Each structure stands twice: as C-alpha cells, then as structure tokens.
Amino acid sequence: GYTIATTREQLEALQPGKKAVAYNHTLGSGKSLYYELDRPADHISLAEFTRKGIELLDNPNGFFMVVEGGKIDWACHANDGRAAIDDTIAFDHAIREAVEFYHKNPYRTQILVTSDHECGGMSLGYAGTKYASAYEILAHQKNSYEIFSATVAQYLANSSATDINGTEMENIIYNVFGIVFDTLSPYQQEMLENAYDRSQAGSALEDSEKDFLLYGGYDALTVTLTHILNRQAGISWT
C-alpha cells in the first residue's frame, strides 16, 4: 500500500494521508544521499525531503519527525573539510524548512537540533599558515573524497606510472582540488608521492600501524590531498 517516489517530480506529487517511501533513484555509499558536494542536480536534497515530509505529516493531532545530516560525520571521519562544510550547510537548509513551519505554527512546534559526536577533530587554525585563514581555497575542490577515491582506484587499475609529476594523475589532482604539484613545497610533494605509492600498494599495507595512523584506512592519496588543501585554507585535523 506504499507509494514509492524516487524523483523530485514523484515526491512533489505525493499527497497527505497516503503511505509513502521516498529516496533518490541512485544512492551513495551505505545507501545514503550523495554528499552535497557530489549531489546531481536532479537529486532530491535533504531540505526538499524535510519540506515535503512536513507537508505530508502535518495534521491536527501533530506529528514527530527526525531528520539527520548523517554524512557530516562521515566526511569528518575521512578528514574532508569541504565535504563536511557543504553537508553542514545542507543540514542548515533542512533546519530552515522546520523553522518556516515553526513561524506558521509557533505555539505548537518544538525544534531540537543536536549532534551525537564529532569525528576527526576539525580545527579552525593551522600553524603552517601562522593561523591565517583562506577558506575560499576550498572552493577549488569539486568532489568529495568518496568520488575522488574511486577515481584514483580506476586510474591505478589502468596506469603503471610510479609517480605523480608529469602524468595524467597530476592533471586529475588539479582538476578536482586545484592543487598544482610543482607549486607545492618539497615536503608536500614527498607526502603526495609517498601517499601515491601507498595507494598503488592497495591492501598490502593496510595492517601497518603507521599506515593506519597516517591515512585512517582511507585511500592514502585522497586523504593526503584533502589534508594539504585544508591546511592551505587554515583548517587542520587533530
């Protein structure tokens, strides 16, 4: 007896009083929404789900609704500042929909916003920039770590290149992160080359304690790139 909605048009067509399940026609990791940074234009946003959910649930007896911006957590696990920020803004837009309902029903509406925990320890301030901030640098990042990790895996499956400089990977890094390899410090270049070697090794080093402390079980090249970009912007991970 449920109506299934997997597109924006199908969601908007749902009517109160009918049982429904709604989700995007393709899903990200863990059967979730895509990261806001990666969300295709035809995908329903968290705010849109929230607005329609309120419309469908609103009734004279009241209702209870839970909305989660769950991938803020995931992005912080992976130390991806841009993905975490974009998903936080998407969550804020969802809260705005609830607040709009509150303004129409101020005497019978309670909104509670909380977080369950923090992962990664994002800090605003990095010694390498002398604590200066340049958050606009994050605008160079075009995809989340999740999408880029898949790009790295596909590239390594078809390339035997043993380094980054002078290869197609250098162009891929620039296109996704805006990072120009030759402008990095020798230390940063070494970090990237070491991470590239680790990504090439695949699962061979995943039981290494040093490897886990450096990359946390994520693709090494991707994590190193987000660290470099975040630090340039004045963001660090504790």
C-alpha positions as CSV (number, residue, x, y, z in Angstrom):
1,G,0.0,0.0,0.0
2,Y,3.0,2.4,-0.2
3,T,3.6,4.8,-3.0
4,I,7.3,4.8,-4.0
5,A,8.9,8.2,-5.0
6,T,12.4,8.2,-6.5
7,T,12.4,11.5,-8.4
8,R,11.7,15.1,-7.4
9,E,8.5,15.1,-9.6
10,Q,7.2,11.9,-7.9
11,L,8.0,13.4,-4.5
12,E,6.1,16.6,-5.2
13,A,3.1,14.5,-6.4
14,L,2.7,12.7,-3.1
15,Q,-0.5,13.6,-1.1
16,P,-1.1,13.7,2.6
17,G,-2.9,10.7,4.0
18,K,-1.1,8.2,1.8
19,K,1.7,6.0,2.9
20,A,5.0,6.6,1.0
21,V,8.6,5.8,0.8
22,A,10.9,8.3,-0.9
23,Y,14.5,8.1,-1.9
24,N,16.7,9.2,-4.8
25,H,16.8,6.9,-7.8
26,T,20.6,6.3,-7.3
27,L,22.3,6.3,-3.9
28,G,25.7,6.9,-2.4
29,S,27.8,4.8,-0.1
30,G,25.8,3.0,2.6
31,K,22.6,3.5,0.6
32,S,22.7,7.2,1.6
33,L,22.2,10.5,-0.1
34,Y,25.2,11.6,-2.1
35,Y,27.5,14.2,-0.4
36,E,26.0,17.6,-1.1
37,L,29.3,18.4,-3.0
38,D,28.6,15.5,-5.3
39,R,24.7,15.7,-5.5
40,P,23.4,15.6,-9.1
41,A,21.0,18.5,-10.0
42,D,18.1,16.0,-10.4
43,H,18.6,14.5,-6.9
44,I,16.3,15.5,-4.0
45,S,18.1,17.4,-1.3
46,L,17.8,16.9,2.4
47,A,15.9,20.2,2.6
48,E,13.5,19.1,0.0
49,F,12.9,15.8,1.8
50,T,12.3,17.8,5.0
51,R,9.9,20.2,3.5
52,K,7.8,17.5,1.8
53,G,7.9,15.4,4.9
54,I,6.4,18.2,7.0
55,E,3.7,18.7,4.4
56,L,2.8,15.0,4.4
57,L,2.9,14.6,8.2
58,D,1.2,17.8,9.3
59,N,-2.2,17.0,10.8
60,P,-4.5,18.4,13.6
61,N,-3.1,15.8,16.1
62,G,0.5,16.8,15.5
63,F,3.5,14.8,14.4
64,F,7.1,13.8,15.2
65,M,9.8,13.9,12.6
66,V,13.6,13.1,12.7
67,V,16.0,14.5,10.1
68,E,19.7,13.6,10.1
69,G,22.6,15.2,8.2
70,G,24.4,11.9,8.7
71,K,27.3,12.4,6.2
72,I,28.8,15.4,8.1
73,D,30.1,12.7,10.4
74,W,31.4,10.5,7.5
75,A,33.2,13.4,5.9
76,C,34.9,14.3,9.1
77,H,36.0,10.6,9.6
78,A,37.8,11.0,6.2
79,N,39.2,14.4,7.1
80,D,37.4,16.0,4.1
81,G,36.7,19.6,5.2
82,R,34.9,20.8,2.0
83,A,32.5,17.8,2.1
84,A,31.8,18.3,5.8
85,I,31.2,22.0,5.3
86,D,28.8,21.5,2.4
87,D,26.8,18.8,4.2
88,T,26.6,21.1,7.3
89,I,25.2,23.8,5.1
90,A,22.7,21.3,3.5
91,F,21.7,20.4,7.1
92,D,21.2,24.0,7.9
93,H,18.9,24.4,4.9
94,A,16.9,21.5,6.2
95,I,16.6,23.1,9.6
96,R,15.4,26.3,7.8
97,E,12.4,24.3,6.5
98,A,11.5,23.3,10.0
99,V,11.8,26.9,11.2
100,E,9.5,28.0,8.3
101,F,6.9,25.6,9.7
102,Y,7.5,27.0,13.2
103,H,6.8,30.5,12.1
104,K,3.4,29.3,10.8
105,N,2.7,27.3,14.0
106,P,4.7,29.0,16.7
107,Y,2.6,27.8,19.7
108,R,2.6,24.1,18.9
109,T,6.1,23.5,17.4
110,Q,9.3,22.5,19.1
111,I,12.6,22.1,17.1
112,L,15.6,20.4,18.7
113,V,18.9,20.4,16.9
114,T,21.8,18.5,18.3
115,S,24.9,16.4,17.3
116,D,25.7,12.9,18.5
117,H,29.5,13.2,18.3
118,E,32.4,14.7,16.4
119,C,34.9,12.7,14.3
120,G,38.3,13.9,13.1
121,G,38.6,16.9,15.3
122,M,38.3,19.7,12.7
123,S,40.1,22.8,14.0
124,L,39.9,26.3,12.5
125,G,43.5,27.3,12.7
126,Y,46.7,25.8,11.4
127,A,50.3,26.7,12.5
128,G,51.6,26.3,8.9
129,T,49.6,29.4,7.8
130,K,50.5,31.2,11.1
131,Y,46.8,30.7,11.9
132,A,45.7,32.8,8.9
133,S,42.5,31.5,7.2
134,A,41.7,31.4,3.5
135,Y,38.6,29.3,3.3
136,E,37.9,30.4,-0.3
137,I,40.7,27.9,-1.3
138,L,38.2,25.1,-0.5
139,A,36.1,26.3,-3.5
140,H,38.7,24.6,-5.7
141,Q,37.5,21.1,-4.6
142,K,35.0,19.7,-7.0
143,N,34.2,16.3,-5.5
144,S,34.2,14.6,-2.1
145,Y,36.9,12.1,-1.0
146,E,34.4,9.3,-1.9
147,I,34.2,10.2,-5.6
148,F,37.9,11.0,-5.8
149,S,38.9,7.7,-4.2
150,A,37.0,5.9,-6.9
151,T,38.8,8.0,-9.5
152,V,42.2,7.1,-8.0
153,A,41.3,3.4,-8.0
154,Q,40.2,3.5,-11.6
155,Y,43.3,5.4,-12.6
156,L,45.7,2.9,-10.8
157,A,43.9,0.0,-12.4
158,N,44.9,1.3,-15.9
159,S,48.2,3.0,-15.2
160,S,51.6,1.7,-14.3
161,A,53.1,5.2,-13.6
162,T,55.2,5.2,-10.4
163,D,54.9,8.8,-9.6
164,I,52.6,11.8,-10.0
165,N,54.6,14.5,-11.6
166,G,54.3,14.7,-15.4
167,T,51.5,12.1,-15.5
168,E,47.7,12.3,-16.0
169,M,47.3,12.0,-12.3
170,E,48.8,15.4,-11.9
171,N,46.1,16.8,-14.2
172,I,43.4,14.9,-12.3
173,I,44.6,16.4,-9.0
174,Y,44.5,19.9,-10.4
175,N,41.0,19.4,-11.9
176,V,39.5,18.1,-8.7
177,F,41.4,20.0,-6.0
178,G,43.0,23.0,-7.8
179,I,46.4,21.8,-6.5
180,V,49.4,22.4,-8.8
181,F,52.1,19.8,-8.0
182,D,55.0,22.0,-9.0
183,T,53.9,24.8,-6.6
184,L,53.9,22.6,-3.5
185,S,56.9,22.6,-1.1
186,P,59.3,19.7,-1.4
187,Y,57.9,18.3,1.8
188,Q,54.3,18.4,0.4
189,Q,55.5,16.8,-2.8
190,E,57.1,14.0,-0.9
191,M,53.9,13.5,1.2
192,L,51.9,13.1,-2.0
193,E,54.4,10.7,-3.7
194,N,54.5,8.6,-0.6
195,A,50.7,8.5,-0.5
196,Y,50.6,7.6,-4.2
197,D,52.9,4.7,-3.5
198,R,50.6,3.6,-0.7
199,S,47.5,3.8,-2.9
200,Q,49.3,1.7,-5.5
201,A,50.1,-0.9,-2.9
202,G,46.4,-1.4,-2.3
203,S,45.7,-3.7,0.6
204,A,49.3,-4.8,1.0
205,L,50.0,-2.3,3.8
206,E,46.6,-1.9,5.4
207,D,47.6,-3.8,8.6
208,S,50.6,-1.4,9.1
209,E,50.2,0.8,12.3
210,K,52.0,3.6,10.6
211,D,49.8,3.3,7.6
212,F,46.6,3.4,9.7
213,L,47.8,6.4,11.7
214,L,48.6,8.4,8.5
215,Y,45.5,7.5,6.5
216,G,42.9,6.0,8.8
217,G,42.0,3.2,6.4
218,Y,41.0,5.6,3.6
219,D,42.7,6.0,0.2
220,A,46.1,7.4,1.1
221,L,46.4,9.8,-1.9
222,T,42.9,11.2,-1.3
223,V,43.4,11.8,2.4
224,T,46.8,13.5,1.8
225,L,45.3,15.8,-0.8
226,T,42.4,16.9,1.5
227,H,45.0,17.5,4.3
228,I,47.1,19.7,2.0
229,L,44.1,21.7,0.7
230,N,42.6,22.1,4.2
231,R,45.9,23.3,5.6
232,Q,46.2,25.8,2.9
233,A,42.8,27.1,3.9
234,G,43.7,27.2,7.6
235,I,41.9,24.0,8.7
236,S,43.6,21.1,10.4
237,W,42.5,17.8,11.9
238,T,43.5,16.8,15.4
